[in-house]
Amino acid sequence: MAHFIKKYLACPFTVLMGIAGISAFSLAAALTAEIMFGLEPCILCIYQRIPFVVALLLSLLGLIMLKINKDSGKTIAPWIIAINAIAFLINSIIALYHSGVELKWWRSAVEGCAVPSFGDKPQSLLENILSAPTSRCDEIPWADPILNLSMANYNVAWCFGLFALCALSFILLKQRPSHS
C-alpha cells in the first residue's frame, strides 16, 4: 500500500490532476450546500473557498505546463504542489479558527462576522464563490447528525490531510533526480 501511494504522489501529473479534481469537488460541494440546501455561508466560509480556487487554478496551470513542455513542467510542478500545500494549510487554519468561533471558544476578529445580502441579482460562478455571505460566523447552519461536526470542523481535517499529501508529494518529487 505504501509503495502504491508513494508511486502516485511522485507523479506530478497525477498529483496536479488530483488537486484540481479535489478542489473542484470541494467548491462544488460548498455551492451545492448553499444553492440546493439553502445553507448561507458566513464570511469565514467564503474565506475557506479562496484556497480551493487558488489550488484549482495553480494545478490547471501546472497541467498546462506539463502538456506544453514536459521538462520545464516537471521542474515547476513540485513548486506548484508546494504552494498548494501552503494554500491547504492556510485553509485548515481558517477552518480551525472558524470552528473555534462556531463553538464559542473565541469571538471572531472579523467585524460582526455577518454581512448583508446582495439580494436577487444574478451572479457568475466566481462572483458567487466570492460574494458576501448573509449568515453569522458563530452559528452552525449544519452539523452531521452522528458526530455533530460542522462543515468547518470537517474542513480542518480535509485541508490538513491535503496539506500533508501535497507536502509529501513535494518531498518525493524533489528527492527524485529526474523529477519524473
N, C-alpha and C positions, 0 to 999 in steps of 0.2 A: 504494500500500500504506500509506504513512504517513497519507494522508487517511482511509483506511478505519479504521485503528487510532485515530486522533485522534477520529473521529466516535463510535466506540463507547466510548472512555474518557471522553468528555464527556457521556455519558448516564448519569445516576445510577441509573436502573432497571437498565440493562444491567450496570453495574459491580457493583451490590449483588447482583444475581442471580448474576453470575459468581463473586463472592467466596463467596457462600453455597454454590453448587454445588461449587466447588473445595475449600472447607473440608470439606463433607460427604464428597466423594470421598476426600480425604486421610485423614480419620478412618476411613472405611470400609476404605481400603487398609491402614491400620495394624491395624485389628481383624481384617481378613482374614488378614494375615500372622501375627497372634497366634493366632487361633482355628483357621483352616484349615491353616496350615503349622507350627503349634507353635512359633513364634518368640516366646520370652518377652521382654517388654520390661524394660529396666532403668529406674531412676528418671528418668534423663535422657530416655529415650524417652517416658515419661509426661509429663514437663515439656514436651516438644515438642508434645504433643497439646493442651495447655491453650490456646495462642494460636489454634489452629484452632477450638476450641469458642467462644472469645470472638468471633472473626471471624464464625462462623456465626450466633451469637445477635444480634450487633450488626447484621449485614446483614439478618437477618429483621426486626428492629425497624425498620430504615430502610425496608425494603419496605412494612411495615405503615403507617408514617408517610406514605410516598408515596401509598399507596392511600387512607388516611383524609383527608388534606389535602395536596393536591399542592404548594401554595405553601410551607407550613411544612416539608413533606418535602424539597423541593428546597433549602431553606435549611439544613437539618440534614444532608442526605446527604453533602455534601463533608466535613463534620467526622467523620461515621461512617467514611467512607472513609479519612480521615487517621488515625483511631485504629486502623483495621485495618492501615494501612501500618506503624504502630508495632508492632502485635502481630506482624506478619510479620517485621519487622526483629529483634525480640526472639527470635522463633523461630529465625531464621537464626543469631543469636549463640549461642543454646543449642546448636543443631546443630553449629556450628563448635567450640564448647567440647567437645561430645561426641565429635566427630571426633578432636580432639586427644587426648582420653582413650583412645579406641579405638586410636589409632596410637602411644600411649605417649609423646606429646610432653610431656605433663604428667600428674600424678596428679590425680584428681578431688578437689575440696574437699568433695564430698558424702560424708558419713560412710559409709565402707565401700562405698558405691555398690551395695549389694545388700541386699535386704530379704526377709524370709521370706514364703512364700506363705500365702494365706488358706485354702488347702485347696479343697474341692469345693463350697463354698457357692454357691448361685445368686446372680447379681448382675444388677442392672439395667444398661442400656447406659451411663449416666453413671457408675455405680459401677465398671464395667469400665474405662472410659476413665481414671478417676482412681485405680484400685486400685493397690496396692503391687506392684511388679514382683518377679520372682524371679531375674533374671539380673544379672550383673556389668556395669558400665558399660565396663570396659576389654576386654571380649570382644566380638568381632563375630559375631553369630549368623548373618548372611547377607551375602555380598558378591557382586555380579554377576560372572559368570564371564568377561566380556570386559574390563572396565575395573578390576575388583577394587575397586569402590567400595561402601561400606556404605550402608544406608538413611540414616544420619545425614549422610554425605557428600552424598547426593542432596538431602536436606532443606535443606542450606546453600544450594545453588543455587536450588532450588524456592522457598523462602521469600524469598530475596533478590530473585528475579525478581518475586514477588508484591508485595513491598515497593515495588519500582521502579514497577510498573504502578499500584499504588494511589497512590503519591506523584505520578506524572504525571497521573493522573485528578483528584486533588485540585487540582493546579495549573490544569489545564484548566477545571475546574468553577468555580474561584474567579476565573478571568480572564473568564468569560462574564458579562455584566451581568445576565442573567435567571436564571443558574444552571440552565438547562434542558438 
